[in-house]
Amino acid sequence: MNAQEVRTLLTDALVNLFEIEPERIKPETNLYKDLKIDSIDAIDHIKRETGRKLQAEDFCNVRTVEDVVQAVLKVQTQDPEPEAE
């Protein structure tokens, strides 16, 4: 999965799960301050969609939409195998 695919997945999650208008979702958008959501909520959705092992500690410094994208990409390179069902 590349950065654009992660962004699309995250945007879809924010729109569909949290009813956030797509135009409010930009790389610099702060998840908590601007969107009033916990980054863990967004991460949980990505975990379900990708089947990747995403641990909360991997995302302790995540604040913005782009932080989520970069954290997912980093985890992807560290853990190339999908999580077993």
PDB file with one MODEL, atoms N, CA, C and O in Angstrom:
MODEL        1
ATOM      1  N   MET A   1       0.853  -1.170   0.000  1.00  0.00           N
ATOM      2  CA  MET A   1       0.000   0.000   0.000  1.00  0.00           C
ATOM      3  C   MET A   1       0.902   1.238   0.000  1.00  0.00           C
ATOM      4  O   MET A   1       1.841   1.333   0.791  1.00  0.00           O
ATOM      5  N   ASN A   2       0.608   2.175  -0.890  1.00  0.00           N
ATOM      6  CA  ASN A   2       1.418   3.389  -0.951  1.00  0.00           C
ATOM      7  C   ASN A   2       0.734   4.529  -0.186  1.00  0.00           C
ATOM      8  O   ASN A   2      -0.372   4.374   0.333  1.00  0.00           O
ATOM      9  N   ALA A   3       1.411   5.662  -0.130  1.00  0.00           N
ATOM     10  CA  ALA A   3       0.912   6.792   0.660  1.00  0.00           C
ATOM     11  C   ALA A   3      -0.456   7.259   0.181  1.00  0.00           C
ATOM     12  O   ALA A   3      -1.323   7.557   1.002  1.00  0.00           O
ATOM     13  N   GLN A   4      -0.666   7.327  -1.123  1.00  0.00           N
ATOM     14  CA  GLN A   4      -1.955   7.790  -1.632  1.00  0.00           C
ATOM     15  C   GLN A   4      -3.074   6.815  -1.267  1.00  0.00           C
ATOM     16  O   GLN A   4      -4.184   7.243  -0.952  1.00  0.00           O
ATOM     17  N   GLU A   5      -2.799   5.531  -1.305  1.00  0.00           N
ATOM     18  CA  GLU A   5      -3.801   4.540  -0.924  1.00  0.00           C
ATOM     19  C   GLU A   5      -4.160   4.657   0.555  1.00  0.00           C
ATOM     20  O   GLU A   5      -5.326   4.528   0.929  1.00  0.00           O
ATOM     21  N   VAL A   6      -3.158   4.902   1.391  1.00  0.00           N
ATOM     22  CA  VAL A   6      -3.415   5.084   2.826  1.00  0.00           C
ATOM     23  C   VAL A   6      -4.240   6.347   3.040  1.00  0.00           C
ATOM     24  O   VAL A   6      -5.184   6.343   3.830  1.00  0.00           O
ATOM     25  N   ARG A   7      -3.891   7.431   2.341  1.00  0.00           N
ATOM     26  CA  ARG A   7      -4.658   8.682   2.461  1.00  0.00           C
ATOM     27  C   ARG A   7      -6.115   8.469   2.064  1.00  0.00           C
ATOM     28  O   ARG A   7      -7.027   8.950   2.737  1.00  0.00           O
ATOM     29  N   THR A   8      -6.326   7.749   0.972  1.00  0.00           N
ATOM     30  CA  THR A   8      -7.687   7.477   0.499  1.00  0.00           C
ATOM     31  C   THR A   8      -8.459   6.655   1.519  1.00  0.00           C
ATOM     32  O   THR A   8      -9.613   6.955   1.823  1.00  0.00           O
ATOM     33  N   LEU A   9      -7.821   5.621   2.043  1.00  0.00           N
ATOM     34  CA  LEU A   9      -8.452   4.774   3.047  1.00  0.00           C
ATOM     35  C   LEU A   9      -8.808   5.577   4.292  1.00  0.00           C
ATOM     36  O   LEU A   9      -9.903   5.436   4.838  1.00  0.00           O
ATOM     37  N   LEU A  10      -7.888   6.411   4.733  1.00  0.00           N
ATOM     38  CA  LEU A  10      -8.121   7.243   5.914  1.00  0.00           C
ATOM     39  C   LEU A  10      -9.230   8.258   5.656  1.00  0.00           C
ATOM     40  O   LEU A  10     -10.108   8.446   6.497  1.00  0.00           O
ATOM     41  N   THR A  11      -9.194   8.902   4.512  1.00  0.00           N
ATOM     42  CA  THR A  11     -10.235   9.872   4.172  1.00  0.00           C
ATOM     43  C   THR A  11     -11.601   9.201   4.149  1.00  0.00           C
ATOM     44  O   THR A  11     -12.567   9.727   4.703  1.00  0.00           O
ATOM     45  N   ASP A  12     -11.679   8.039   3.508  1.00  0.00           N
ATOM     46  CA  ASP A  12     -12.953   7.302   3.471  1.00  0.00           C
ATOM     47  C   ASP A  12     -13.445   6.984   4.880  1.00  0.00           C
ATOM     48  O   ASP A  12     -14.635   7.109   5.172  1.00  0.00           O
ATOM     49  N   ALA A  13     -12.527   6.574   5.748  1.00  0.00           N
ATOM     50  CA  ALA A  13     -12.904   6.255   7.124  1.00  0.00           C
ATOM     51  C   ALA A  13     -13.418   7.495   7.845  1.00  0.00           C
ATOM     52  O   ALA A  13     -14.435   7.436   8.536  1.00  0.00           O
ATOM     53  N   LEU A  14     -12.725   8.610   7.688  1.00  0.00           N
ATOM     54  CA  LEU A  14     -13.135   9.835   8.366  1.00  0.00           C
ATOM     55  C   LEU A  14     -14.489  10.332   7.870  1.00  0.00           C
ATOM     56  O   LEU A  14     -15.301  10.832   8.649  1.00  0.00           O
ATOM     57  N   VAL A  15     -14.721  10.192   6.584  1.00  0.00           N
ATOM     58  CA  VAL A  15     -15.995  10.617   6.000  1.00  0.00           C
ATOM     59  C   VAL A  15     -17.124   9.681   6.428  1.00  0.00           C
ATOM     60  O   VAL A  15     -18.170  10.135   6.892  1.00  0.00           O
ATOM     61  N   ASN A  16     -16.911   8.387   6.272  1.00  0.00           N
ATOM     62  CA  ASN A  16     -17.984   7.416   6.506  1.00  0.00           C
ATOM     63  C   ASN A  16     -18.235   7.106   7.976  1.00  0.00           C
ATOM     64  O   ASN A  16     -19.387   6.976   8.390  1.00  0.00           O
ATOM     65  N   LEU A  17     -17.191   6.988   8.756  1.00  0.00           N
ATOM     66  CA  LEU A  17     -17.359   6.623  10.160  1.00  0.00           C
ATOM     67  C   LEU A  17     -17.625   7.823  11.066  1.00  0.00           C
ATOM     68  O   LEU A  17     -18.359   7.720  12.049  1.00  0.00           O
ATOM     69  N   PHE A  18     -17.025   8.950  10.727  1.00  0.00           N
ATOM     70  CA  PHE A  18     -17.107  10.108  11.613  1.00  0.00           C
ATOM     71  C   PHE A  18     -17.892  11.273  11.008  1.00  0.00           C
ATOM     72  O   PHE A  18     -18.019  12.332  11.622  1.00  0.00           O
ATOM     73  N   GLU A  19     -18.421  11.064   9.794  1.00  0.00           N
ATOM     74  CA  GLU A  19     -19.236  12.061   9.114  1.00  0.00           C
ATOM     75  C   GLU A  19     -18.537  13.415   8.997  1.00  0.00           C
ATOM     76  O   GLU A  19     -19.133  14.465   9.238  1.00  0.00           O
ATOM     77  N   ILE A  20     -17.267  13.363   8.623  1.00  0.00           N
ATOM     78  CA  ILE A  20     -16.469  14.575   8.437  1.00  0.00           C
ATOM     79  C   ILE A  20     -16.485  14.930   6.951  1.00  0.00           C
ATOM     80  O   ILE A  20     -16.330  14.059   6.095  1.00  0.00           O
ATOM     81  N   GLU A  21     -16.670  16.196   6.658  1.00  0.00           N
ATOM     82  CA  GLU A  21     -16.691  16.648   5.272  1.00  0.00           C
ATOM     83  C   GLU A  21     -15.308  16.456   4.653  1.00  0.00           C
ATOM     84  O   GLU A  21     -14.305  16.824   5.264  1.00  0.00           O
ATOM     85  N   PRO A  22     -15.242  15.884   3.447  1.00  0.00           N
ATOM     86  CA  PRO A  22     -13.944  15.602   2.806  1.00  0.00           C
ATOM     87  C   PRO A  22     -13.045  16.822   2.673  1.00  0.00           C
ATOM     88  O   PRO A  22     -11.824  16.701   2.769  1.00  0.00           O
ATOM     89  N   GLU A  23     -13.630  17.994   2.452  1.00  0.00           N
ATOM     90  CA  GLU A  23     -12.814  19.199   2.274  1.00  0.00           C
ATOM     91  C   GLU A  23     -12.082  19.612   3.558  1.00  0.00           C
ATOM     92  O   GLU A  23     -11.142  20.405   3.499  1.00  0.00           O
ATOM     93  N   ARG A  24     -12.497  19.089   4.709  1.00  0.00           N
ATOM     94  CA  ARG A  24     -11.819  19.389   5.982  1.00  0.00           C
ATOM     95  C   ARG A  24     -10.600  18.494   6.207  1.00  0.00           C
ATOM     96  O   ARG A  24      -9.810  18.735   7.120  1.00  0.00           O
ATOM     97  N   ILE A  25     -10.450  17.464   5.378  1.00  0.00           N
ATOM     98  CA  ILE A  25      -9.383  16.480   5.575  1.00  0.00           C
ATOM     99  C   ILE A  25      -8.203  16.826   4.674  1.00  0.00           C
ATOM    100  O   ILE A  25      -8.217  16.590   3.466  1.00  0.00           O
ATOM    101  N   LYS A  26      -7.192  17.390   5.304  1.00  0.00           N
ATOM    102  CA  LYS A  26      -5.956  17.791   4.615  1.00  0.00           C
ATOM    103  C   LYS A  26      -4.786  17.185   5.376  1.00  0.00           C
ATOM    104  O   LYS A  26      -4.948  16.805   6.536  1.00  0.00           O
ATOM    105  N   PRO A  27      -3.614  17.082   4.758  1.00  0.00           N
ATOM    106  CA  PRO A  27      -2.462  16.485   5.455  1.00  0.00           C
ATOM    107  C   PRO A  27      -2.166  17.140   6.803  1.00  0.00           C
ATOM    108  O   PRO A  27      -1.786  16.452   7.751  1.00  0.00           O
ATOM    109  N   GLU A  28      -2.332  18.442   6.898  1.00  0.00           N
ATOM    110  CA  GLU A  28      -1.993  19.156   8.129  1.00  0.00           C
ATOM    111  C   GLU A  28      -3.136  19.192   9.147  1.00  0.00           C
ATOM    112  O   GLU A  28      -2.968  19.740  10.236  1.00  0.00           O
ATOM    113  N   THR A  29      -4.284  18.624   8.811  1.00  0.00           N
ATOM    114  CA  THR A  29      -5.429  18.625   9.706  1.00  0.00           C
ATOM    115  C   THR A  29      -5.120  17.842  10.975  1.00  0.00           C
ATOM    116  O   THR A  29      -4.710  16.682  10.918  1.00  0.00           O
ATOM    117  N   ASN A  30      -5.320  18.487  12.118  1.00  0.00           N
ATOM    118  CA  ASN A  30      -5.100  17.834  13.411  1.00  0.00           C
ATOM    119  C   ASN A  30      -6.339  17.015  13.749  1.00  0.00           C
ATOM    120  O   ASN A  30      -7.455  17.535  13.784  1.00  0.00           O
ATOM    121  N   LEU A  31      -6.125  15.728  13.994  1.00  0.00           N
ATOM    122  CA  LEU A  31      -7.251  14.828  14.235  1.00  0.00           C
ATOM    123  C   LEU A  31      -8.095  15.263  15.429  1.00  0.00           C
ATOM    124  O   LEU A  31      -9.324  15.283  15.347  1.00  0.00           O
ATOM    125  N   TYR A  32      -7.453  15.604  16.518  1.00  0.00           N
ATOM    126  CA  TYR A  32      -8.206  15.945  17.725  1.00  0.00           C
ATOM    127  C   TYR A  32      -8.693  17.395  17.708  1.00  0.00           C
ATOM    128  O   TYR A  32      -9.879  17.654  17.913  1.00  0.00           O
ATOM    129  N   LYS A  33      -7.789  18.332  17.466  1.00  0.00           N
ATOM    130  CA  LYS A  33      -8.159  19.744  17.532  1.00  0.00           C
ATOM    131  C   LYS A  33      -9.124  20.165  16.427  1.00  0.00           C
ATOM    132  O   LYS A  33     -10.073  20.910  16.670  1.00  0.00           O
ATOM    133  N   ASP A  34      -8.871  19.679  15.211  1.00  0.00           N
ATOM    134  CA  ASP A  34      -9.689  20.112  14.077  1.00  0.00           C
ATOM    135  C   ASP A  34     -10.909  19.228  13.828  1.00  0.00           C
ATOM    136  O   ASP A  34     -11.966  19.710  13.423  1.00  0.00           O
ATOM    137  N   LEU A  35     -10.746  17.916  14.077  1.00  0.00           N
ATOM    138  CA  LEU A  35     -11.815  16.972  13.737  1.00  0.00           C
ATOM    139  C   LEU A  35     -12.507  16.369  14.950  1.00  0.00           C
ATOM    140  O   LEU A  35     -13.527  15.692  14.819  1.00  0.00           O
ATOM    141  N   LYS A  36     -11.948  16.617  16.133  1.00  0.00           N
ATOM    142  CA  LYS A  36     -12.528  16.111  17.385  1.00  0.00           C
ATOM    143  C   LYS A  36     -12.616  14.581  17.432  1.00  0.00           C
ATOM    144  O   LYS A  36     -13.580  14.022  17.955  1.00  0.00           O
ATOM    145  N   ILE A  37     -11.598  13.914  16.879  1.00  0.00           N
ATOM    146  CA  ILE A  37     -11.562  12.455  16.969  1.00  0.00           C
ATOM    147  C   ILE A  37     -10.217  12.010  17.528  1.00  0.00           C
ATOM    148  O   ILE A  37      -9.217  12.720  17.429  1.00  0.00           O
ATOM    149  N   ASP A  38     -10.218  10.839  18.107  1.00  0.00           N
ATOM    150  CA  ASP A  38      -9.014  10.237  18.646  1.00  0.00           C
ATOM    151  C   ASP A  38      -8.307   9.514  17.505  1.00  0.00           C
ATOM    152  O   ASP A  38      -8.954   8.808  16.731  1.00  0.00           O
ATOM    153  N   SER A  39      -7.000   9.677  17.390  1.00  0.00           N
ATOM    154  CA  SER A  39      -6.259   9.029  16.308  1.00  0.00           C
ATOM    155  C   SER A  39      -6.403   7.516  16.354  1.00  0.00           C
ATOM    156  O   SER A  39      -6.346   6.863  15.313  1.00  0.00           O
ATOM    157  N   ILE A  40      -6.587   6.952  17.527  1.00  0.00           N
ATOM    158  CA  ILE A  40      -6.734   5.503  17.670  1.00  0.00           C
ATOM    159  C   ILE A  40      -7.984   5.020  16.934  1.00  0.00           C
ATOM    160  O   ILE A  40      -7.985   3.923  16.375  1.00  0.00           O
ATOM    161  N   ASP A  41      -9.042   5.822  16.930  1.00  0.00           N
ATOM    162  CA  ASP A  41     -10.254   5.441  16.202  1.00  0.00           C
ATOM    163  C   ASP A  41      -9.966   5.274  14.712  1.00  0.00           C
ATOM    164  O   ASP A  41     -10.411   4.310  14.089  1.00  0.00           O
ATOM    165  N   ALA A  42      -9.225   6.212  14.152  1.00  0.00           N
ATOM    166  CA  ALA A  42      -8.882   6.139  12.734  1.00  0.00           C
ATOM    167  C   ALA A  42      -7.950   4.961  12.469  1.00  0.00           C
ATOM    168  O   ALA A  42      -8.093   4.263  11.465  1.00  0.00           O
ATOM    169  N   ILE A  43      -7.006   4.746  13.361  1.00  0.00           N
ATOM    170  CA  ILE A  43      -6.054   3.643  13.218  1.00  0.00           C
ATOM    171  C   ILE A  43      -6.767   2.303  13.264  1.00  0.00           C
ATOM    172  O   ILE A  43      -6.439   1.403  12.490  1.00  0.00           O
ATOM    173  N   ASP A  44      -7.725   2.155  14.147  1.00  0.00           N
ATOM    174  CA  ASP A  44      -8.468   0.893  14.246  1.00  0.00           C
ATOM    175  C   ASP A  44      -9.140   0.552  12.926  1.00  0.00           C
ATOM    176  O   ASP A  44      -9.154  -0.608  12.515  1.00  0.00           O
ATOM    177  N   HIS A  45      -9.690   1.544  12.270  1.00  0.00           N
ATOM    178  CA  HIS A  45     -10.338   1.294  10.981  1.00  0.00           C
ATOM    179  C   HIS A  45      -9.305   0.848   9.948  1.00  0.00           C
ATOM    180  O   HIS A  45      -9.548  -0.097   9.198  1.00  0.00           O
ATOM    181  N   ILE A  46      -8.175   1.509   9.904  1.00  0.00           N
ATOM    182  CA  ILE A  46      -7.137   1.140   8.945  1.00  0.00           C
ATOM    183  C   ILE A  46      -6.645  -0.274   9.225  1.00  0.00           C
ATOM    184  O   ILE A  46      -6.384  -1.038   8.295  1.00  0.00           O
ATOM    185  N   LYS A  47      -6.520  -0.618  10.475  1.00  0.00           N
ATOM    186  CA  LYS A  47      -6.092  -1.969  10.844  1.00  0.00           C
ATOM    187  C   LYS A  47      -7.071  -3.001  10.288  1.00  0.00           C
ATOM    188  O   LYS A  47      -6.653  -4.007   9.715  1.00  0.00           O
ATOM    189  N   ARG A  48      -8.347  -2.761  10.451  1.00  0.00           N
ATOM    190  CA  ARG A  48      -9.356  -3.696   9.929  1.00  0.00           C
ATOM    191  C   ARG A  48      -9.294  -3.782   8.415  1.00  0.00           C
ATOM    192  O   ARG A  48      -9.408  -4.870   7.851  1.00  0.00           O
ATOM    193  N   GLU A  49      -9.116  -2.657   7.755  1.00  0.00           N
ATOM    194  CA  GLU A  49      -9.109  -2.631   6.294  1.00  0.00           C
ATOM    195  C   GLU A  49      -7.862  -3.268   5.693  1.00  0.00           C
ATOM    196  O   GLU A  49      -7.941  -3.915   4.648  1.00  0.00           O
ATOM    197  N   THR A  50      -6.720  -3.094   6.336  1.00  0.00           N
ATOM    198  CA  THR A  50      -5.464  -3.581   5.765  1.00  0.00           C
ATOM    199  C   THR A  50      -5.039  -4.934   6.310  1.00  0.00           C
ATOM    200  O   THR A  50      -4.245  -5.633   5.680  1.00  0.00           O
ATOM    201  N   GLY A  51      -5.561  -5.313   7.479  1.00  0.00           N
ATOM    202  CA  GLY A  51      -5.130  -6.563   8.093  1.00  0.00           C
ATOM    203  C   GLY A  51      -3.733  -6.464   8.693  1.00  0.00           C
ATOM    204  O   GLY A  51      -3.129  -7.486   9.018  1.00  0.00           O
ATOM    205  N   ARG A  52      -3.217  -5.259   8.844  1.00  0.00           N
ATOM    206  CA  ARG A  52      -1.872  -5.046   9.401  1.00  0.00           C
ATOM    207  C   ARG A  52      -1.907  -4.974  10.909  1.00  0.00           C
ATOM    208  O   ARG A  52      -2.901  -4.560  11.506  1.00  0.00           O
ATOM    209  N   LYS A  53      -0.805  -5.385  11.518  1.00  0.00           N
ATOM    210  CA  LYS A  53      -0.649  -5.244  12.960  1.00  0.00           C
ATOM    211  C   LYS A  53      -0.281  -3.791  13.250  1.00  0.00           C
ATOM    212  O   LYS A  53       0.823  -3.345  12.935  1.00  0.00           O
ATOM    213  N   LEU A  54      -1.187  -3.080  13.833  1.00  0.00           N
ATOM    214  CA  LEU A  54      -0.943  -1.690  14.192  1.00  0.00           C
ATOM    215  C   LEU A  54      -1.135  -1.561  15.687  1.00  0.00           C
ATOM    216  O   LEU A  54      -2.237  -1.751  16.201  1.00  0.00           O
ATOM    217  N   GLN A  55      -0.074  -1.242  16.373  1.00  0.00           N
ATOM    218  CA  GLN A  55      -0.108  -1.129  17.821  1.00  0.00           C
ATOM    219  C   GLN A  55      -0.253   0.333  18.235  1.00  0.00           C
ATOM    220  O   GLN A  55       0.263   1.228  17.565  1.00  0.00           O
ATOM    221  N   ALA A  56      -0.941   0.567  19.320  1.00  0.00           N
ATOM    222  CA  ALA A  56      -1.165   1.937  19.791  1.00  0.00           C
ATOM    223  C   ALA A  56       0.150   2.684  20.006  1.00  0.00           C
ATOM    224  O   ALA A  56       0.241   3.877  19.717  1.00  0.00           O
ATOM    225  N   GLU A  57       1.166   1.987  20.512  1.00  0.00           N
ATOM    226  CA  GLU A  57       2.445   2.665  20.765  1.00  0.00           C
ATOM    227  C   GLU A  57       3.124   3.147  19.488  1.00  0.00           C
ATOM    228  O   GLU A  57       3.954   4.055  19.536  1.00  0.00           O
ATOM    229  N   ASP A  58       2.783   2.552  18.346  1.00  0.00           N
ATOM    230  CA  ASP A  58       3.334   3.018  17.073  1.00  0.00           C
ATOM    231  C   ASP A  58       2.759   4.367  16.676  1.00  0.00           C
ATOM    232  O   ASP A  58       3.281   5.034  15.782  1.00  0.00           O
ATOM    233  N   PHE A  59       1.687   4.767  17.342  1.00  0.00           N
ATOM    234  CA  PHE A  59       0.978   5.968  16.960  1.00  0.00           C
ATOM    235  C   PHE A  59       0.906   7.009  18.069  1.00  0.00           C
ATOM    236  O   PHE A  59       0.071   7.913  18.022  1.00  0.00           O
ATOM    237  N   CYS A  60       1.777   6.886  19.065  1.00  0.00           N
ATOM    238  CA  CYS A  60       1.713   7.795  20.209  1.00  0.00           C
ATOM    239  C   CYS A  60       2.001   9.251  19.824  1.00  0.00           C
ATOM    240  O   CYS A  60       1.553  10.163  20.519  1.00  0.00           O
ATOM    241  N   ASN A  61       2.730   9.485  18.745  1.00  0.00           N
ATOM    242  CA  ASN A  61       3.039  10.849  18.329  1.00  0.00           C
ATOM    243  C   ASN A  61       2.194  11.321  17.152  1.00  0.00           C
ATOM    244  O   ASN A  61       2.459  12.380  16.583  1.00  0.00           O
ATOM    245  N   VAL A  62       1.200  10.558  16.793  1.00  0.00           N
ATOM    246  CA  VAL A  62       0.336  10.907  15.668  1.00  0.00           C
ATOM    247  C   VAL A  62      -0.611  12.029  16.083  1.00  0.00           C
ATOM    248  O   VAL A  62      -1.325  11.923  17.080  1.00  0.00           O
ATOM    249  N   ARG A  63      -0.601  13.091  15.309  1.00  0.00           N
ATOM    250  CA  ARG A  63      -1.477  14.222  15.586  1.00  0.00           C
ATOM    251  C   ARG A  63      -2.289  14.634  14.357  1.00  0.00           C
ATOM    252  O   ARG A  63      -3.446  15.036  14.480  1.00  0.00           O
ATOM    253  N   THR A  64      -1.683  14.533  13.177  1.00  0.00           N
ATOM    254  CA  THR A  64      -2.323  15.012  11.953  1.00  0.00           C
ATOM    255  C   THR A  64      -2.672  13.859  11.019  1.00  0.00           C
ATOM    256  O   THR A  64      -2.264  12.717  11.231  1.00  0.00           O
ATOM    257  N   VAL A  65      -3.428  14.185   9.992  1.00  0.00           N
ATOM    258  CA  VAL A  65      -3.768  13.196   8.970  1.00  0.00           C
ATOM    259  C   VAL A  65      -2.482  12.633   8.356  1.00  0.00           C
ATOM    260  O   VAL A  65      -2.360  11.420   8.187  1.00  0.00           O
ATOM    261  N   GLU A  66      -1.548  13.482   8.030  1.00  0.00           N
ATOM    262  CA  GLU A  66      -0.299  13.005   7.417  1.00  0.00           C
ATOM    263  C   GLU A  66       0.516  12.171   8.394  1.00  0.00           C
ATOM    264  O   GLU A  66       1.204  11.241   7.973  1.00  0.00           O
ATOM    265  N   ASP A  67       0.459  12.474   9.683  1.00  0.00           N
ATOM    266  CA  ASP A  67       1.132  11.637  10.684  1.00  0.00           C
ATOM    267  C   ASP A  67       0.601  10.211  10.634  1.00  0.00           C
ATOM    268  O   ASP A  67       1.370   9.255  10.742  1.00  0.00           O
ATOM    269  N   VAL A  68      -0.705  10.066  10.472  1.00  0.00           N
ATOM    270  CA  VAL A  68      -1.307   8.729  10.379  1.00  0.00           C
ATOM    271  C   VAL A  68      -0.764   8.011   9.158  1.00  0.00           C
ATOM    272  O   VAL A  68      -0.359   6.852   9.239  1.00  0.00           O
ATOM    273  N   VAL A  69      -0.755   8.697   8.033  1.00  0.00           N
ATOM    274  CA  VAL A  69      -0.267   8.095   6.784  1.00  0.00           C
ATOM    275  C   VAL A  69       1.168   7.620   6.956  1.00  0.00           C
ATOM    276  O   VAL A  69       1.496   6.486   6.605  1.00  0.00           O
ATOM    277  N   GLN A  70       2.017   8.473   7.491  1.00  0.00           N
ATOM    278  CA  GLN A  70       3.424   8.113   7.648  1.00  0.00           C
ATOM    279  C   GLN A  70       3.618   6.976   8.648  1.00  0.00           C
ATOM    280  O   GLN A  70       4.472   6.112   8.446  1.00  0.00           O
ATOM    281  N   ALA A  71       2.841   6.972   9.710  1.00  0.00           N
ATOM    282  CA  ALA A  71       2.939   5.897  10.705  1.00  0.00           C
ATOM    283  C   ALA A  71       2.538   4.559  10.099  1.00  0.00           C
ATOM    284  O   ALA A  71       3.183   3.542  10.355  1.00  0.00           O
ATOM    285  N   VAL A  72       1.477   4.555   9.300  1.00  0.00           N
ATOM    286  CA  VAL A  72       1.045   3.316   8.649  1.00  0.00           C
ATOM    287  C   VAL A  72       2.113   2.831   7.682  1.00  0.00           C
ATOM    288  O   VAL A  72       2.414   1.638   7.639  1.00  0.00           O
ATOM    289  N   LEU A  73       2.682   3.731   6.917  1.00  0.00           N
ATOM    290  CA  LEU A  73       3.738   3.346   5.975  1.00  0.00           C
ATOM    291  C   LEU A  73       4.959   2.790   6.710  1.00  0.00           C
ATOM    292  O   LEU A  73       5.578   1.830   6.252  1.00  0.00           O
ATOM    293  N   LYS A  74       5.301   3.388   7.838  1.00  0.00           N
ATOM    294  CA  LYS A  74       6.439   2.919   8.624  1.00  0.00           C
ATOM    295  C   LYS A  74       6.179   1.511   9.157  1.00  0.00           C
ATOM    296  O   LYS A  74       7.049   0.644   9.077  1.00  0.00           O
ATOM    297  N   VAL A  75       4.991   1.286   9.696  1.00  0.00           N
ATOM    298  CA  VAL A  75       4.637  -0.035  10.213  1.00  0.00           C
ATOM    299  C   VAL A  75       4.662  -1.056   9.088  1.00  0.00           C
ATOM    300  O   VAL A  75       5.097  -2.191   9.281  1.00  0.00           O
ATOM    301  N   GLN A  76       4.202  -0.656   7.930  1.00  0.00           N
ATOM    302  CA  GLN A  76       4.176  -1.538   6.775  1.00  0.00           C
ATOM    303  C   GLN A  76       5.580  -2.036   6.425  1.00  0.00           C
ATOM    304  O   GLN A  76       5.754  -3.206   6.082  1.00  0.00           O
ATOM    305  N   THR A  77       6.571  -1.162   6.508  1.00  0.00           N
ATOM    306  CA  THR A  77       7.929  -1.571   6.168  1.00  0.00           C
ATOM    307  C   THR A  77       8.536  -2.433   7.266  1.00  0.00           C
ATOM    308  O   THR A  77       9.411  -3.254   6.992  1.00  0.00           O
ATOM    309  N   GLN A  78       8.084  -2.259   8.505  1.00  0.00           N
ATOM    310  CA  GLN A  78       8.588  -3.060   9.617  1.00  0.00           C
ATOM    311  C   GLN A  78       7.925  -4.418   9.685  1.00  0.00           C
ATOM    312  O   GLN A  78       8.539  -5.391  10.123  1.00  0.00           O
ATOM    313  N   ASP A  79       6.689  -4.492   9.259  1.00  0.00           N
ATOM    314  CA  ASP A  79       5.894  -5.713   9.378  1.00  0.00           C
ATOM    315  C   ASP A  79       5.246  -6.012   8.031  1.00  0.00           C
ATOM    316  O   ASP A  79       4.086  -5.663   7.814  1.00  0.00           O
ATOM    317  N   PRO A  80       5.981  -6.651   7.125  1.00  0.00           N
ATOM    318  CA  PRO A  80       5.458  -6.852   5.779  1.00  0.00           C
ATOM    319  C   PRO A  80       4.349  -7.907   5.685  1.00  0.00           C
ATOM    320  O   PRO A  80       3.678  -7.995   4.657  1.00  0.00           O
ATOM    321  N   GLU A  81       4.150  -8.696   6.724  1.00  0.00           N
ATOM    322  CA  GLU A  81       3.129  -9.740   6.682  1.00  0.00           C
ATOM    323  C   GLU A  81       1.824  -9.251   7.272  1.00  0.00           C
ATOM    324  O   GLU A  81       1.819  -8.622   8.331  1.00  0.00           O
ATOM    325  N   PRO A  82       0.695  -9.535   6.590  1.00  0.00           N
ATOM    326  CA  PRO A  82      -0.606  -9.176   7.173  1.00  0.00           C
ATOM    327  C   PRO A  82      -0.866  -9.969   8.446  1.00  0.00           C
ATOM    328  O   PRO A  82      -0.332 -11.060   8.645  1.00  0.00           O
ATOM    329  N   GLU A  83      -1.693  -9.395   9.291  1.00  0.00           N
ATOM    330  CA  GLU A  83      -2.080 -10.050  10.541  1.00  0.00           C
ATOM    331  C   GLU A  83      -2.969 -11.243  10.234  1.00  0.00           C
ATOM    332  O   GLU A  83      -3.838 -11.159   9.365  1.00  0.00           O
ATOM    333  N   ALA A  84      -2.766 -12.348  10.931  1.00  0.00           N
ATOM    334  CA  ALA A  84      -3.580 -13.536  10.733  1.00  0.00           C
ATOM    335  C   ALA A  84      -4.975 -13.297  11.263  1.00  0.00           C
ATOM    336  O   ALA A  84      -5.151 -12.635  12.285  1.00  0.00           O
ATOM    337  N   GLU A  85      -5.956 -13.825  10.581  1.00  0.00           N
ATOM    338  CA  GLU A  85      -7.352 -13.694  11.002  1.00  0.00           C
ATOM    339  C   GLU A  85      -7.638 -14.666  12.117  1.00  0.00           C
ATOM    340  O   GLU A  85      -8.761 -14.718  12.618  1.00  0.00           O
TER     341      GLU A  85
ENDMDL
END
